């Protein structure tokens, strides 16, 4: 028996066969229902990016307060940090954006 040869239960063999017949592959595709849902939308991420561009010295709790007041969204600083990191908006990137903005402002003033 093939189950004994592979050292698996009969139930596993039946399940693998069903998956192969249904999906035409040996592994089941991931469920679309898994994973975290996006807490902060792209529009809000851009608003936060603009906020950091104006003042790069903001703390995450200040940004959370701003989001609660301006956009009526309440979540923790760890959630904000995770979402910013997932979007590629690290502290280093945000500081670079601010310094580039400051350089543009400096050039406008000098002109």
C-alpha positions as CSV (number, residue, x, y, z in Angstrom):
1,X,0.0,0.0,0.0
2,X,1.3,3.5,-0.9
3,X,0.3,5.0,2.4
4,X,2.6,2.6,4.2
5,X,5.4,3.2,1.8
6,X,5.3,6.9,2.5
7,X,4.5,6.4,6.2
8,X,1.3,8.6,6.1
9,X,-2.3,7.9,7.0
10,X,-4.9,6.8,4.5
11,X,-6.8,10.0,5.2
12,X,-3.8,12.1,4.1
13,X,-3.6,10.1,0.8
14,X,-7.3,10.7,0.2
15,X,-7.0,14.4,1.0
16,X,-3.9,14.8,-1.3
17,X,-5.8,13.1,-4.1
18,X,-8.8,15.3,-3.6
19,X,-6.6,18.5,-3.7
20,X,-4.8,17.2,-6.8
21,X,-8.2,16.5,-8.6
22,X,-9.6,19.9,-7.5
23,X,-6.6,22.2,-8.0
24,X,-4.4,20.2,-10.5
25,X,-1.5,20.7,-8.2
26,X,0.0,18.9,-5.2
27,X,-0.6,21.8,-2.9
28,X,-3.7,23.6,-2.1
29,X,-3.7,27.3,-3.0
30,X,-3.7,29.7,-0.1
31,X,-7.1,30.9,1.1
32,X,-7.9,34.5,0.2
33,X,-9.3,35.0,3.7
34,X,-5.9,34.6,5.4
35,X,-3.6,37.4,6.5
36,X,-4.1,40.7,8.1
37,X,-6.5,43.1,6.7
38,X,-5.1,46.5,5.8
39,X,-5.8,48.9,8.7
40,X,-4.5,52.0,7.0
41,X,-5.4,52.7,3.4
42,X,-3.1,54.0,0.7
43,X,-4.7,57.5,0.9
44,X,-4.0,57.6,4.6
45,X,-0.4,56.4,4.1
46,X,0.1,59.3,1.7
47,X,-1.4,61.7,4.2
48,X,1.0,60.4,6.9
49,X,3.9,60.7,4.4
50,X,3.0,64.3,3.8
51,X,2.7,64.9,7.5
52,X,6.2,63.5,8.1
53,X,7.5,65.6,5.2
54,X,6.3,68.7,7.0
55,X,7.8,67.6,10.4
56,X,10.1,64.6,10.5
57,X,10.5,64.8,14.3
58,X,7.0,63.5,15.0
59,X,6.5,60.6,17.3
60,X,4.2,57.7,16.3
61,X,1.8,58.5,19.2
62,X,1.5,62.1,17.8
63,X,0.7,60.6,14.3
64,X,-1.9,58.3,15.9
65,X,-3.5,61.3,17.6
66,X,-3.5,63.2,14.4
67,X,-5.1,60.3,12.5
68,X,-7.8,60.0,15.3
69,X,-8.6,63.7,15.1
70,X,-8.4,64.3,11.4
71,X,-9.5,60.9,10.0
72,X,-11.5,59.4,12.9
73,X,-9.2,56.3,12.9
74,X,-7.9,54.9,16.1
75,X,-5.2,52.3,16.4
76,X,-2.0,51.6,18.3
77,X,1.5,52.9,17.6
78,X,2.6,49.4,16.9
79,X,0.0,49.0,14.2
80,X,1.0,52.3,12.7
81,X,4.7,51.3,12.8
82,X,3.9,47.9,11.2
83,X,1.9,49.5,8.4
84,X,4.5,52.2,7.7
85,X,7.2,49.5,7.6
86,X,5.1,47.3,5.2
87,X,4.7,50.4,3.0
88,X,8.4,51.0,3.0
89,X,8.1,54.3,4.9
90,X,10.9,53.8,7.4
91,X,12.2,56.6,9.6
92,X,15.3,56.8,7.4
93,X,13.1,57.2,4.2
94,X,10.9,59.8,5.9
95,X,13.8,61.8,7.1
96,X,15.3,61.8,3.6
97,X,12.0,63.1,2.2
98,X,12.0,65.9,4.7
99,X,15.6,66.8,4.0
100,X,14.8,66.9,0.2
101,X,11.8,69.1,0.9
102,X,14.0,71.4,3.0
103,X,16.5,71.7,0.2
104,X,13.7,72.7,-2.2
105,X,12.4,75.3,0.2
106,X,15.9,76.6,0.8
107,X,16.4,77.1,-3.0
108,X,13.1,78.8,-3.4
109,X,14.0,81.3,-0.6
110,X,17.4,82.0,-2.1
111,X,15.8,82.7,-5.6
